């Protein structure tokens, strides 16, 4: 029935998300072509910029709390 179709759709979504997560962790990269690897690299570099920016924002606050 209809719930079976919904189940298959959700299962496919979960598998896609799990595959993406593995790629972000540097796993199962064999399935990616050069363009996909470059996109993944850009995505990770962008994420790192955001993380470092947030860290640099928190550092002075953290230091002033220690004083």
mmCIF file of the N, C-alpha and C atoms, coordinates in Angstrom:
data_MODEL
# 
_entry.id   MODEL 
# 
loop_
_atom_site.group_PDB 
_atom_site.id 
_atom_site.type_symbol 
_atom_site.label_atom_id 
_atom_site.label_alt_id 
_atom_site.label_comp_id 
_atom_site.label_asym_id 
_atom_site.label_entity_id 
_atom_site.label_seq_id 
_atom_site.pdbx_PDB_ins_code 
_atom_site.Cartn_x 
_atom_site.Cartn_y 
_atom_site.Cartn_z 
_atom_site.occupancy 
_atom_site.B_iso_or_equiv 
_atom_site.pdbx_formal_charge 
_atom_site.auth_seq_id 
_atom_site.auth_comp_id 
_atom_site.auth_asym_id 
_atom_site.auth_atom_id 
_atom_site.pdbx_PDB_model_num 
ATOM 1   N N  . UNK A 1 1  ? 0.803  -1.203 0.000  1.00 0.00 ? 1  UNK A N  1 
ATOM 2   C CA . UNK A 1 1  ? 0.000  0.000  0.000  1.00 0.00 ? 1  UNK A CA 1 
ATOM 3   C C  . UNK A 1 1  ? 0.841  1.260  0.000  1.00 0.00 ? 1  UNK A C  1 
ATOM 4   N N  . UNK A 1 2  ? 0.224  2.358  0.374  1.00 0.00 ? 2  UNK A N  1 
ATOM 5   C CA . UNK A 1 2  ? 0.867  3.673  0.353  1.00 0.00 ? 2  UNK A CA 1 
ATOM 6   C C  . UNK A 1 2  ? 1.976  3.786  1.394  1.00 0.00 ? 2  UNK A C  1 
ATOM 7   N N  . UNK A 1 3  ? 1.758  3.180  2.574  1.00 0.00 ? 3  UNK A N  1 
ATOM 8   C CA . UNK A 1 3  ? 2.789  3.277  3.622  1.00 0.00 ? 3  UNK A CA 1 
ATOM 9   C C  . UNK A 1 3  ? 4.070  2.594  3.184  1.00 0.00 ? 3  UNK A C  1 
ATOM 10  N N  . UNK A 1 4  ? 3.929  1.576  2.350  1.00 0.00 ? 4  UNK A N  1 
ATOM 11  C CA . UNK A 1 4  ? 5.088  0.845  1.843  1.00 0.00 ? 4  UNK A CA 1 
ATOM 12  C C  . UNK A 1 4  ? 5.933  1.763  0.944  1.00 0.00 ? 4  UNK A C  1 
ATOM 13  N N  . UNK A 1 5  ? 5.253  2.539  0.133  1.00 0.00 ? 5  UNK A N  1 
ATOM 14  C CA . UNK A 1 5  ? 5.921  3.503  -0.744 1.00 0.00 ? 5  UNK A CA 1 
ATOM 15  C C  . UNK A 1 5  ? 6.632  4.567  0.096  1.00 0.00 ? 5  UNK A C  1 
ATOM 16  N N  . UNK A 1 6  ? 5.956  5.075  1.128  1.00 0.00 ? 6  UNK A N  1 
ATOM 17  C CA . UNK A 1 6  ? 6.551  6.078  2.031  1.00 0.00 ? 6  UNK A CA 1 
ATOM 18  C C  . UNK A 1 6  ? 7.781  5.509  2.724  1.00 0.00 ? 6  UNK A C  1 
ATOM 19  N N  . UNK A 1 7  ? 7.673  4.253  3.166  1.00 0.00 ? 7  UNK A N  1 
ATOM 20  C CA . UNK A 1 7  ? 8.792  3.588  3.836  1.00 0.00 ? 7  UNK A CA 1 
ATOM 21  C C  . UNK A 1 7  ? 10.005 3.535  2.907  1.00 0.00 ? 7  UNK A C  1 
ATOM 22  N N  . UNK A 1 8  ? 9.774  3.128  1.651  1.00 0.00 ? 8  UNK A N  1 
ATOM 23  C CA . UNK A 1 8  ? 10.884 3.032  0.689  1.00 0.00 ? 8  UNK A CA 1 
ATOM 24  C C  . UNK A 1 8  ? 11.513 4.395  0.427  1.00 0.00 ? 8  UNK A C  1 
ATOM 25  N N  . UNK A 1 9  ? 10.668 5.440  0.346  1.00 0.00 ? 9  UNK A N  1 
ATOM 26  C CA . UNK A 1 9  ? 11.186 6.797  0.134  1.00 0.00 ? 9  UNK A CA 1 
ATOM 27  C C  . UNK A 1 9  ? 12.046 7.242  1.314  1.00 0.00 ? 9  UNK A C  1 
ATOM 28  N N  . UNK A 1 10 ? 11.550 7.010  2.536  1.00 0.00 ? 10 UNK A N  1 
ATOM 29  C CA . UNK A 1 10 ? 12.305 7.395  3.736  1.00 0.00 ? 10 UNK A CA 1 
ATOM 30  C C  . UNK A 1 10 ? 13.601 6.601  3.848  1.00 0.00 ? 10 UNK A C  1 
ATOM 31  N N  . UNK A 1 11 ? 13.531 5.317  3.532  1.00 0.00 ? 11 UNK A N  1 
ATOM 32  C CA . UNK A 1 11 ? 14.717 4.461  3.602  1.00 0.00 ? 11 UNK A CA 1 
ATOM 33  C C  . UNK A 1 11 ? 15.784 4.977  2.630  1.00 0.00 ? 11 UNK A C  1 
ATOM 34  N N  . UNK A 1 12 ? 15.362 5.370  1.434  1.00 0.00 ? 12 UNK A N  1 
ATOM 35  C CA . UNK A 1 12 ? 16.298 5.907  0.439  1.00 0.00 ? 12 UNK A CA 1 
ATOM 36  C C  . UNK A 1 12 ? 16.912 7.215  0.933  1.00 0.00 ? 12 UNK A C  1 
ATOM 37  N N  . UNK A 1 13 ? 16.089 8.067  1.570  1.00 0.00 ? 13 UNK A N  1 
ATOM 38  C CA . UNK A 1 13 ? 16.602 9.334  2.118  1.00 0.00 ? 13 UNK A CA 1 
ATOM 39  C C  . UNK A 1 13 ? 17.641 9.076  3.197  1.00 0.00 ? 13 UNK A C  1 
ATOM 40  N N  . UNK A 1 14 ? 17.343 8.142  4.090  1.00 0.00 ? 14 UNK A N  1 
ATOM 41  C CA . UNK A 1 14 ? 18.276 7.802  5.172  1.00 0.00 ? 14 UNK A CA 1 
ATOM 42  C C  . UNK A 1 14 ? 19.589 7.295  4.587  1.00 0.00 ? 14 UNK A C  1 
ATOM 43  N N  . UNK A 1 15 ? 19.507 6.440  3.572  1.00 0.00 ? 15 UNK A N  1 
ATOM 44  C CA . UNK A 1 15 ? 20.724 5.907  2.953  1.00 0.00 ? 15 UNK A CA 1 
ATOM 45  C C  . UNK A 1 15 ? 21.544 7.018  2.304  1.00 0.00 ? 15 UNK A C  1 
ATOM 46  N N  . UNK A 1 16 ? 20.876 7.974  1.673  1.00 0.00 ? 16 UNK A N  1 
ATOM 47  C CA . UNK A 1 16 ? 21.568 9.109  1.057  1.00 0.00 ? 16 UNK A CA 1 
ATOM 48  C C  . UNK A 1 16 ? 22.273 9.947  2.117  1.00 0.00 ? 16 UNK A C  1 
ATOM 49  N N  . UNK A 1 17 ? 21.578 10.206 3.221  1.00 0.00 ? 17 UNK A N  1 
ATOM 50  C CA . UNK A 1 17 ? 22.163 10.993 4.316  1.00 0.00 ? 17 UNK A CA 1 
ATOM 51  C C  . UNK A 1 17 ? 23.358 10.259 4.917  1.00 0.00 ? 17 UNK A C  1 
ATOM 52  N N  . UNK A 1 18 ? 23.228 8.942  5.092  1.00 0.00 ? 18 UNK A N  1 
ATOM 53  C CA . UNK A 1 18 ? 24.337 8.161  5.651  1.00 0.00 ? 18 UNK A CA 1 
ATOM 54  C C  . UNK A 1 18 ? 25.546 8.187  4.720  1.00 0.00 ? 18 UNK A C  1 
ATOM 55  N N  . UNK A 1 19 ? 25.286 8.118  3.414  1.00 0.00 ? 19 UNK A N  1 
ATOM 56  C CA . UNK A 1 19 ? 26.377 8.163  2.437  1.00 0.00 ? 19 UNK A CA 1 
ATOM 57  C C  . UNK A 1 19 ? 27.075 9.520  2.500  1.00 0.00 ? 19 UNK A C  1 
ATOM 58  N N  . UNK A 1 20 ? 26.285 10.594 2.583  1.00 0.00 ? 20 UNK A N  1 
ATOM 59  C CA . UNK A 1 20 ? 26.847 11.948 2.694  1.00 0.00 ? 20 UNK A CA 1 
ATOM 60  C C  . UNK A 1 20 ? 27.696 12.080 3.950  1.00 0.00 ? 20 UNK A C  1 
ATOM 61  N N  . UNK A 1 21 ? 27.181 11.554 5.048  1.00 0.00 ? 21 UNK A N  1 
ATOM 62  C CA . UNK A 1 21 ? 27.903 11.625 6.316  1.00 0.00 ? 21 UNK A CA 1 
ATOM 63  C C  . UNK A 1 21 ? 29.240 10.895 6.207  1.00 0.00 ? 21 UNK A C  1 
ATOM 64  N N  . UNK A 1 22 ? 29.235 9.729  5.580  1.00 0.00 ? 22 UNK A N  1 
ATOM 65  C CA . UNK A 1 22 ? 30.486 8.983  5.403  1.00 0.00 ? 22 UNK A CA 1 
ATOM 66  C C  . UNK A 1 22 ? 31.478 9.789  4.575  1.00 0.00 ? 22 UNK A C  1 
ATOM 67  N N  . UNK A 1 23 ? 30.988 10.420 3.509  1.00 0.00 ? 23 UNK A N  1 
ATOM 68  C CA . UNK A 1 23 ? 31.875 11.231 2.671  1.00 0.00 ? 23 UNK A CA 1 
ATOM 69  C C  . UNK A 1 23 ? 32.474 12.376 3.481  1.00 0.00 ? 23 UNK A C  1 
ATOM 70  N N  . UNK A 1 24 ? 31.657 13.017 4.318  1.00 0.00 ? 24 UNK A N  1 
ATOM 71  C CA . UNK A 1 24 ? 32.153 14.120 5.143  1.00 0.00 ? 24 UNK A CA 1 
ATOM 72  C C  . UNK A 1 24 ? 33.190 13.640 6.151  1.00 0.00 ? 24 UNK A C  1 
ATOM 73  N N  . UNK A 1 25 ? 33.109 12.359 6.522  1.00 0.00 ? 25 UNK A N  1 
ATOM 74  C CA . UNK A 1 25 ? 34.078 11.784 7.457  1.00 0.00 ? 25 UNK A CA 1 
ATOM 75  C C  . UNK A 1 25 ? 35.303 11.222 6.720  1.00 0.00 ? 25 UNK A C  1 
ATOM 76  N N  . UNK A 1 26 ? 35.312 11.353 5.384  1.00 0.00 ? 26 UNK A N  1 
ATOM 77  C CA . UNK A 1 26 ? 36.445 10.863 4.601  1.00 0.00 ? 26 UNK A CA 1 
ATOM 78  C C  . UNK A 1 26 ? 36.378 9.383  4.295  1.00 0.00 ? 26 UNK A C  1 
ATOM 79  N N  . UNK A 1 27 ? 35.195 8.796  4.410  1.00 0.00 ? 27 UNK A N  1 
ATOM 80  C CA . UNK A 1 27 ? 35.017 7.364  4.150  1.00 0.00 ? 27 UNK A CA 1 
ATOM 81  C C  . UNK A 1 27 ? 34.283 7.156  2.829  1.00 0.00 ? 27 UNK A C  1 
ATOM 82  N N  . UNK A 1 28 ? 34.462 5.969  2.239  1.00 0.00 ? 28 UNK A N  1 
ATOM 83  C CA . UNK A 1 28 ? 33.771 5.582  0.996  1.00 0.00 ? 28 UNK A CA 1 
ATOM 84  C C  . UNK A 1 28 ? 33.936 6.614  -0.119 1.00 0.00 ? 28 UNK A C  1 
ATOM 85  N N  . UNK A 1 29 ? 35.139 7.143  -0.255 1.00 0.00 ? 29 UNK A N  1 
ATOM 86  C CA . UNK A 1 29 ? 35.383 8.167  -1.277 1.00 0.00 ? 29 UNK A CA 1 
ATOM 87  C C  . UNK A 1 29 ? 35.564 7.559  -2.672 1.00 0.00 ? 29 UNK A C  1 
ATOM 88  N N  . UNK A 1 30 ? 35.730 6.227  -2.731 1.00 0.00 ? 30 UNK A N  1 
ATOM 89  C CA . UNK A 1 30 ? 35.966 5.550  -4.010 1.00 0.00 ? 30 UNK A CA 1 
ATOM 90  C C  . UNK A 1 30 ? 34.809 5.755  -4.980 1.00 0.00 ? 30 UNK A C  1 
ATOM 91  N N  . UNK A 1 31 ? 33.608 5.952  -4.436 1.00 0.00 ? 31 UNK A N  1 
ATOM 92  C CA . UNK A 1 31 ? 32.422 6.079  -5.295 1.00 0.00 ? 31 UNK A CA 1 
ATOM 93  C C  . UNK A 1 31 ? 32.296 7.471  -5.921 1.00 0.00 ? 31 UNK A C  1 
ATOM 94  N N  . UNK A 1 32 ? 33.148 8.424  -5.486 1.00 0.00 ? 32 UNK A N  1 
ATOM 95  C CA . UNK A 1 32 ? 33.042 9.801  -5.979 1.00 0.00 ? 32 UNK A CA 1 
ATOM 96  C C  . UNK A 1 32 ? 33.977 10.038 -7.160 1.00 0.00 ? 32 UNK A C  1 
ATOM 97  N N  . UNK A 1 33 ? 33.495 10.811 -8.138 1.00 0.00 ? 33 UNK A N  1 
ATOM 98  C CA . UNK A 1 33 ? 34.372 11.195 -9.246 1.00 0.00 ? 33 UNK A CA 1 
ATOM 99  C C  . UNK A 1 33 ? 35.121 12.477 -8.864 1.00 0.00 ? 33 UNK A C  1 
ATOM 100 N N  . UNK A 1 34 ? 35.963 12.955 -9.772 1.00 0.00 ? 34 UNK A N  1 
ATOM 101 C CA . UNK A 1 34 ? 36.810 14.114 -9.468 1.00 0.00 ? 34 UNK A CA 1 
ATOM 102 C C  . UNK A 1 34 ? 35.983 15.344 -9.112 1.00 0.00 ? 34 UNK A C  1 
ATOM 103 N N  . UNK A 1 35 ? 34.927 15.615 -9.884 1.00 0.00 ? 35 UNK A N  1 
ATOM 104 C CA . UNK A 1 35 ? 34.100 16.796 -9.636 1.00 0.00 ? 35 UNK A CA 1 
ATOM 105 C C  . UNK A 1 35 ? 33.432 16.707 -8.261 1.00 0.00 ? 35 UNK A C  1 
ATOM 106 N N  . UNK A 1 36 ? 32.930 15.524 -7.924 1.00 0.00 ? 36 UNK A N  1 
ATOM 107 C CA . UNK A 1 36 ? 32.273 15.336 -6.621 1.00 0.00 ? 36 UNK A CA 1 
ATOM 108 C C  . UNK A 1 36 ? 33.271 15.497 -5.481 1.00 0.00 ? 36 UNK A C  1 
ATOM 109 N N  . UNK A 1 37 ? 34.495 15.006 -5.684 1.00 0.00 ? 37 UNK A N  1 
ATOM 110 C CA . UNK A 1 37 ? 35.538 15.172 -4.664 1.00 0.00 ? 37 UNK A CA 1 
ATOM 111 C C  . UNK A 1 37 ? 35.874 16.649 -4.473 1.00 0.00 ? 37 UNK A C  1 
ATOM 112 N N  . UNK A 1 38 ? 35.937 17.393 -5.571 1.00 0.00 ? 38 UNK A N  1 
ATOM 113 C CA . UNK A 1 38 ? 36.228 18.825 -5.476 1.00 0.00 ? 38 UNK A CA 1 
ATOM 114 C C  . UNK A 1 38 ? 35.100 19.562 -4.751 1.00 0.00 ? 38 UNK A C  1 
ATOM 115 N N  . UNK A 1 39 ? 33.858 19.180 -5.027 1.00 0.00 ? 39 UNK A N  1 
ATOM 116 C CA . UNK A 1 39 ? 32.721 19.802 -4.344 1.00 0.00 ? 39 UNK A CA 1 
ATOM 117 C C  . UNK A 1 39 ? 32.756 19.490 -2.850 1.00 0.00 ? 39 UNK A C  1 
ATOM 118 N N  . UNK A 1 40 ? 33.079 18.243 -2.519 1.00 0.00 ? 40 UNK A N  1 
ATOM 119 C CA . UNK A 1 40 ? 33.185 17.841 -1.117 1.00 0.00 ? 40 UNK A CA 1 
ATOM 120 C C  . UNK A 1 40 ? 34.285 18.638 -0.421 1.00 0.00 ? 40 UNK A C  1 
ATOM 121 N N  . UNK A 1 41 ? 35.412 18.791 -1.096 1.00 0.00 ? 41 UNK A N  1 
ATOM 122 C CA . UNK A 1 41 ? 36.536 19.553 -0.548 1.00 0.00 ? 41 UNK A CA 1 
ATOM 123 C C  . UNK A 1 41 ? 36.135 21.005 -0.284 1.00 0.00 ? 41 UNK A C  1 
ATOM 124 N N  . UNK A 1 42 ? 35.443 21.625 -1.238 1.00 0.00 ? 42 UNK A N  1 
ATOM 125 C CA . UNK A 1 42 ? 34.988 23.008 -1.063 1.00 0.00 ? 42 UNK A CA 1 
ATOM 126 C C  . UNK A 1 42 ? 34.018 23.118 0.105  1.00 0.00 ? 42 UNK A C  1 
ATOM 127 N N  . UNK A 1 43 ? 33.125 22.150 0.217  1.00 0.00 ? 43 UNK A N  1 
ATOM 128 C CA . UNK A 1 43 ? 32.150 22.146 1.308  1.00 0.00 ? 43 UNK A CA 1 
ATOM 129 C C  . UNK A 1 43 ? 32.861 22.052 2.660  1.00 0.00 ? 43 UNK A C  1 
ATOM 130 N N  . UNK A 1 44 ? 33.857 21.164 2.740  1.00 0.00 ? 44 UNK A N  1 
ATOM 131 C CA . UNK A 1 44 ? 34.603 20.998 3.988  1.00 0.00 ? 44 UNK A CA 1 
ATOM 132 C C  . UNK A 1 44 ? 35.421 22.245 4.318  1.00 0.00 ? 44 UNK A C  1 
ATOM 133 N N  . UNK A 1 45 ? 36.025 22.865 3.302  1.00 0.00 ? 45 UNK A N  1 
ATOM 134 C CA . UNK A 1 45 ? 36.800 24.092 3.537  1.00 0.00 ? 45 UNK A CA 1 
ATOM 135 C C  . UNK A 1 45 ? 35.900 25.211 4.036  1.00 0.00 ? 45 UNK A C  1 
ATOM 136 N N  . UNK A 1 46 ? 34.721 25.308 3.468  1.00 0.00 ? 46 UNK A N  1 
ATOM 137 C CA . UNK A 1 46 ? 33.753 26.313 3.906  1.00 0.00 ? 46 UNK A CA 1 
ATOM 138 C C  . UNK A 1 46 ? 33.332 26.057 5.352  1.00 0.00 ? 46 UNK A C  1 
ATOM 139 N N  . UNK A 1 47 ? 33.074 24.792 5.671  1.00 0.00 ? 47 UNK A N  1 
ATOM 140 C CA . UNK A 1 47 ? 32.703 24.432 7.042  1.00 0.00 ? 47 UNK A CA 1 
ATOM 141 C C  . UNK A 1 47 ? 33.814 24.786 8.019  1.00 0.00 ? 47 UNK A C  1 
ATOM 142 N N  . UNK A 1 48 ? 35.048 24.481 7.635  1.00 0.00 ? 48 UNK A N  1 
ATOM 143 C CA . UNK A 1 48 ? 36.198 24.795 8.493  1.00 0.00 ? 48 UNK A CA 1 
ATOM 144 C C  . UNK A 1 48 ? 36.313 26.291 8.745  1.00 0.00 ? 48 UNK A C  1 
ATOM 145 N N  . UNK A 1 49 ? 36.052 27.101 7.712  1.00 0.00 ? 49 UNK A N  1 
ATOM 146 C CA . UNK A 1 49 ? 36.104 28.560 7.881  1.00 0.00 ? 49 UNK A CA 1 
ATOM 147 C C  . UNK A 1 49 ? 35.090 29.008 8.924  1.00 0.00 ? 49 UNK A C  1 
ATOM 148 N N  . UNK A 1 50 ? 33.883 28.458 8.852  1.00 0.00 ? 50 UNK A N  1 
ATOM 149 C CA . UNK A 1 50 ? 32.843 28.818 9.821  1.00 0.00 ? 50 UNK A CA 1 
ATOM 150 C C  . UNK A 1 50 ? 33.237 28.384 11.235 1.00 0.00 ? 50 UNK A C  1 
ATOM 151 N N  . UNK A 1 51 ? 33.784 27.188 11.344 1.00 0.00 ? 51 UNK A N  1 
ATOM 152 C CA . UNK A 1 51 ? 34.196 26.661 12.651 1.00 0.00 ? 51 UNK A CA 1 
ATOM 153 C C  . UNK A 1 51 ? 35.306 27.519 13.250 1.00 0.00 ? 51 UNK A C  1 
ATOM 154 N N  . UNK A 1 52 ? 36.312 27.837 12.435 1.00 0.00 ? 52 UNK A N  1 
ATOM 155 C CA . UNK A 1 52 ? 37.437 28.655 12.930 1.00 0.00 ? 52 UNK A CA 1 
ATOM 156 C C  . UNK A 1 52 ? 36.987 30.055 13.302 1.00 0.00 ? 52 UNK A C  1 
ATOM 157 N N  . UNK A 1 53 ? 36.071 30.595 12.516 1.00 0.00 ? 53 UNK A N  1 
ATOM 158 C CA . UNK A 1 53 ? 35.542 31.923 12.800 1.00 0.00 ? 53 UNK A CA 1 
ATOM 159 C C  . UNK A 1 53 ? 34.832 31.927 14.151 1.00 0.00 ? 53 UNK A C  1 
ATOM 160 N N  . UNK A 1 54 ? 34.019 30.923 14.379 1.00 0.00 ? 54 UNK A N  1 
ATOM 161 C CA . UNK A 1 54 ? 33.290 30.813 15.656 1.00 0.00 ? 54 UNK A CA 1 
ATOM 162 C C  . UNK A 1 54 ? 34.266 30.611 16.813 1.00 0.00 ? 54 UNK A C  1 
ATOM 163 N N  . UNK A 1 55 ? 35.274 29.776 16.600 1.00 0.00 ? 55 UNK A N  1 
ATOM 164 C CA . UNK A 1 55 ? 36.287 29.525 17.625 1.00 0.00 ? 55 UNK A CA 1 
ATOM 165 C C  . UNK A 1 55 ? 37.024 30.811 17.975 1.00 0.00 ? 55 UNK A C  1 
ATOM 166 N N  . UNK A 1 56 ? 37.417 31.568 16.945 1.00 0.00 ? 56 UNK A N  1 
ATOM 167 C CA . UNK A 1 56 ? 38.136 32.826 17.167 1.00 0.00 ? 56 UNK A CA 1 
ATOM 168 C C  . UNK A 1 56 ? 37.260 33.859 17.859 1.00 0.00 ? 56 UNK A C  1 
ATOM 169 N N  . UNK A 1 57 ? 35.971 33.753 17.651 1.00 0.00 ? 57 UNK A N  1 
ATOM 170 C CA . UNK A 1 57 ? 35.019 34.636 18.316 1.00 0.00 ? 57 UNK A CA 1 
ATOM 171 C C  . UNK A 1 57 ? 34.939 34.293 19.814 1.00 0.00 ? 57 UNK A C  1 
ATOM 172 N N  . UNK A 1 58 ? 34.998 33.010 20.128 1.00 0.00 ? 58 UNK A N  1 
ATOM 173 C CA . UNK A 1 58 ? 34.869 32.565 21.519 1.00 0.00 ? 58 UNK A CA 1 
ATOM 174 C C  . UNK A 1 58 ? 36.157 32.703 22.324 1.00 0.00 ? 58 UNK A C  1 
ATOM 175 N N  . UNK A 1 59 ? 37.308 32.670 21.655 1.00 0.00 ? 59 UNK A N  1 
ATOM 176 C CA . UNK A 1 59 ? 38.594 32.714 22.353 1.00 0.00 ? 59 UNK A CA 1 
ATOM 177 C C  . UNK A 1 59 ? 38.724 33.911 23.292 1.00 0.00 ? 59 UNK A C  1 
ATOM 178 N N  . UNK A 1 60 ? 38.531 35.145 22.813 1.00 0.00 ? 60 UNK A N  1 
ATOM 179 C CA . UNK A 1 60 ? 38.678 36.304 23.712 1.00 0.00 ? 60 UNK A CA 1 
ATOM 180 C C  . UNK A 1 60 ? 37.706 36.247 24.894 1.00 0.00 ? 60 UNK A C  1 
ATOM 181 N N  . UNK A 1 61 ? 36.477 35.802 24.635 1.00 0.00 ? 61 UNK A N  1 
ATOM 182 C CA . UNK A 1 61 ? 35.499 35.682 25.722 1.00 0.00 ? 61 UNK A CA 1 
ATOM 183 C C  . UNK A 1 61 ? 36.000 34.694 26.769 1.00 0.00 ? 61 UNK A C  1 
ATOM 184 N N  . UNK A 1 62 ? 36.524 33.581 26.295 1.00 0.00 ? 62 UNK A N  1 
ATOM 185 C CA . UNK A 1 62 ? 37.024 32.538 27.182 1.00 0.00 ? 62 UNK A CA 1 
ATOM 186 C C  . UNK A 1 62 ? 38.218 33.042 27.995 1.00 0.00 ? 62 UNK A C  1 
ATOM 187 N N  . UNK A 1 63 ? 39.106 33.788 27.355 1.00 0.00 ? 63 UNK A N  1 
ATOM 188 C CA . UNK A 1 63 ? 40.289 34.334 28.032 1.00 0.00 ? 63 UNK A CA 1 
ATOM 189 C C  . UNK A 1 63 ? 39.878 35.348 29.096 1.00 0.00 ? 63 UNK A C  1 
ATOM 190 N N  . UNK A 1 64 ? 38.922 36.210 28.756 1.00 0.00 ? 64 UNK A N  1 
ATOM 191 C CA . UNK A 1 64 ? 38.505 37.228 29.728 1.00 0.00 ? 64 UNK A CA 1 
ATOM 192 C C  . UNK A 1 64 ? 37.787 36.597 30.925 1.00 0.00 ? 64 UNK A C  1 
ATOM 193 N N  . UNK A 1 65 ? 37.149 35.449 30.705 1.00 0.00 ? 65 UNK A N  1 
ATOM 194 C CA . UNK A 1 65 ? 36.513 34.748 31.827 1.00 0.00 ? 65 UNK A CA 1 
ATOM 195 C C  . UNK A 1 65 ? 37.558 34.197 32.789 1.00 0.00 ? 65 UNK A C  1 
ATOM 196 N N  . UNK A 1 66 ? 38.715 33.828 32.259 1.00 0.00 ? 66 UNK A N  1 
ATOM 197 C CA . UNK A 1 66 ? 39.776 33.260 33.089 1.00 0.00 ? 66 UNK A CA 1 
ATOM 198 C C  . UNK A 1 66 ? 40.453 34.332 33.943 1.00 0.00 ? 66 UNK A C  1 
ATOM 199 N N  . UNK A 1 67 ? 40.409 35.577 33.473 1.00 0.00 ? 67 UNK A N  1 
ATOM 200 C CA . UNK A 1 67 ? 41.110 36.653 34.195 1.00 0.00 ? 67 UNK A CA 1 
ATOM 201 C C  . UNK A 1 67 ? 40.306 37.133 35.390 1.00 0.00 ? 67 UNK A C  1 
# 
